[in-house]
């Protein structure tokens, strides 16, 4: 993960890993909630979709 403190206009990155076990194939949707100090948008949800074969 990159910096956890991001000034306006700056960028960072996060790494999201998932582990599927036998029988869990097919489409999945994962949600990651970002909590910020932005008064306009204090929470943002990132949605990741994957189809495990």
PyMOL commands that set and color helices and strands:
alter all, ss='L'
color gray80, all
select strands_A, chain A and resi 26-35+43-52
alter strands_A, ss='S'
color yellow, strands_A
deselect
rebuild
show_as cartoon
